[in-house]
C-alpha cells in the first residue's frame, strides 16, 4: 500500500497528520512551504488544482477536502476503531458531525472572524452563528466526545481544528469547548503529531 499526505505545517493538514498518527499506520509525508507558495506549484496543482492542503494519494487515488479525507482514512483502517461501521447505530451521527463541521461550523466561524454582514437565515447554509455554537455545546454536554463515551475520527477533526481556532480567539468563551479541546490535545498521538508539526514548521522558516 502507498499512502502519502501532502502537508503544509501548520495548516488544516495538521489535523490529518494527527489522524494518521492516531491511526498508527505507515504513510509518506510530502511537506511544502506555504510561505514560499510551494502548494501552488505545478507538481501539487496536478494533484489538487485549487492548491489546497490537505490532500492524500492512496494507491494512485487522490482524495482532497478535509472532511472527505477523515472519512476515507478512518474507513480505510477500521482496526483503529475510529469510525462506526455502516449499520452501527452511531454511523449516522458520525456522518452528521463530520458534515456539520465543513458545511456549518467552520463557515460560521470564518464569517464571524471576517466580520461579514449577516444574511437572511433562510439563505444561509448554517442559519446563524449563535445557533451553531449552541448546538455544538449541547452535544458536548452529553458526553466527553461528540458521539458520547468513545473517541472517533470526528473528534480528531473537531478537536484539532477548535484548538487552532481557540489560539486565535475565534471561538466564544466556553468551558465545555475548552475542556473538549484539552481532552483531544492530551492524547499521546495528538501530542506526538503536534510536536512533529512544530519541528517541520521550524525547518521551513
C-alpha positions in Angstrom: 0.0 0.0 0.0 1.2 3.5 -0.8 -0.2 6.4 1.2 1.1 10.0 1.0 -0.1 13.1 2.9 0.6 16.4 1.2 1.1 18.8 4.1 1.9 22.4 4.9 2.8 22.9 8.5 0.9 24.4 10.3 -2.4 24.4 8.4 -5.6 22.4 8.1 -3.5 19.4 7.0 -2.0 19.3 10.6 -5.3 17.6 11.7 -4.8 14.9 9.1 -1.3 14.4 10.3 -2.8 13.9 13.8 -5.4 11.5 12.5 -2.7 9.4 10.7 -0.6 9.3 13.9 -3.7 8.3 15.8 -4.4 5.5 13.3 -0.8 4.3 13.7 -0.3 3.4 10.1 2.6 3.9 7.7 2.5 6.8 5.4 4.7 9.1 3.4 4.8 12.8 4.0 5.3 15.4 1.3 6.0 18.7 3.1 5.5 22.0 1.3 6.4 25.5 2.4 3.2 27.6 2.2 5.1 30.9 2.7 7.0 30.1 -0.5 3.8 29.1 -2.3 5.1 25.6 -2.9 1.5 24.4 -2.7 0.8 26.5 -5.8 3.5 24.9 -7.9 2.6 22.6 -10.9 3.5 19.4 -9.2 1.0 19.9 -6.5 -1.6 21.6 -8.7 -1.6 18.3 -10.7 -2.9 16.7 -7.5 -5.3 19.5 -6.3 -5.8 22.2 -9.0 -7.0 24.5 -6.2 -3.6 24.3 -4.5 -5.1 23.5 -1.1 -4.0 21.1 1.6 -4.7 18.6 3.0 -4.6 16.1 0.1 -3.7 12.4 0.2 -2.9 9.9 -2.5 -3.6 6.3 -1.7 -2.5 3.7 -4.3 -3.0 6.3 -7.0 -6.3 7.6 -5.8 -6.4 11.3 -5.0 -8.6 12.5 -2.1 -8.9 16.2 -1.3 -11.2 18.1 1.0 -10.7 17.9 4.7 -13.8 16.0 5.8 -13.6 13.6 2.9 -10.0 12.7 3.9 -11.1 12.0 7.5 -13.9 9.8 6.4 -11.7 8.0 3.9 -8.8 7.3 6.2 -10.9 6.2 9.2 -12.8 3.7 7.0 -9.6 2.6 5.3 -8.1 1.5 8.7 -11.1 0.0 10.6 -8.8 -1.8 13.0 -8.2 1.6 14.7 -11.8 1.8 15.7 -12.1 5.4 14.9 -15.2 5.1 12.6 -18.5 3.4 13.4 -19.2 0.8 10.7 -22.1 1.1 8.3 -25.1 -0.4 10.1 -23.9 0.6 13.5 -26.2 3.0 15.5 -23.5 5.7 15.7 -22.7 5.7 12.0 -25.4 8.3 11.2 -24.4 10.7 14.0 -20.8 10.2 13.0 -21.5 11.3 9.4 -23.7 14.1 10.7 -21.0 15.7 12.8 -18.4 15.2 10.1 -20.6 17.0 7.5 -21.7 19.7 10.1 -18.1 20.7 10.6 -17.4 21.5 7.0 -20.9 22.8 6.0 -21.8 24.8 9.0 -19.3 25.2 11.9 -16.2 26.3 10.0 -18.1 28.6 7.7 -19.9 30.2 10.7 -16.6 30.8 12.5 -14.9 32.2 9.4 -17.9 34.6 8.7 -17.7 35.9 12.2 -13.9 36.3 12.1 -14.2 38.2 8.8 -17.0 40.3 10.2 -19.1 39.5 7.2 -22.6 41.0 7.4 -25.3 38.5 8.4 -27.5 37.3 5.6 -31.1 36.0 5.7 -31.2 32.9 7.8 -33.2 31.1 5.2 -30.5 31.8 2.6 -27.5 31.0 4.9 -26.3 27.4 4.9 -25.9 27.3 8.7 -28.6 29.7 9.9 -26.8 31.8 12.4 -23.6 31.6 14.4 -25.2 31.6 17.8 -27.4 28.6 16.9 -24.4 26.7 15.6 -22.3 27.3 18.7 -25.3 26.3 20.9 -25.8 23.1 19.0 -22.2 22.1 19.5 -22.2 22.9 23.2 -25.4 20.9 23.7 -23.8 17.9 22.0 -20.6 18.2 24.1 -22.7 18.4 27.3 -23.9 14.8 26.6 -20.5 13.2 26.8 -16.8 13.6 26.7 -16.8 13.2 22.9 -19.2 14.1 20.1 -20.5 10.5 19.9 -20.6 10.0 23.6 -18.2 7.9 25.5 -15.9 6.8 22.6 -13.5 8.9 20.7 -13.7 8.8 16.9 -12.1 10.4 13.9 -14.8 13.2 14.1 -13.2 14.2 17.4 -9.7 14.4 15.9 -11.2 16.7 13.2 -13.1 18.9 15.6 -10.6 18.9 18.5 -7.6 19.9 16.4 -9.5 22.5 14.4 -11.0 24.0 17.5 -7.6 24.1 19.2 -6.3 26.2 16.3 -9.3 28.4 16.4 -9.1 28.9 20.1 -5.4 30.0 19.8 -6.6 32.9 17.6 -9.6 33.6 19.9 -12.1 32.8 17.1 -14.4 30.9 19.3 -16.7 32.2 22.1 -15.6 31.5 25.6 -16.9 28.2 26.7 -15.9 25.8 29.4 -17.3 22.9 27.5 -15.4 23.7 24.4 -12.2 24.4 26.2 -12.4 21.1 28.1 -13.1 19.3 24.9 -10.1 20.8 23.2 -7.8 19.9 26.1 -9.2 16.4 26.1 -8.2 15.8 22.5 -4.9 17.7 22.8 -3.8 15.4 25.7 -4.0 12.2 23.7 -0.5 10.8 23.1 -0.9 10.6 19.4 -2.0 14.2 19.1 0.8 15.4 21.3 3.3 13.5 19.0 1.7 14.8 15.8 1.7 18.4 17.1 5.4 18.1 18.1 6.3 16.8 14.7 4.4 19.6 13.0 6.2 22.2 15.1 9.5 20.7 14.1 8.6 20.7 10.5 7.5 24.3 10.7 10.9 25.3 12.1 12.7 23.7 9.2 10.7 25.8 6.8 11.4 29.2 8.3 
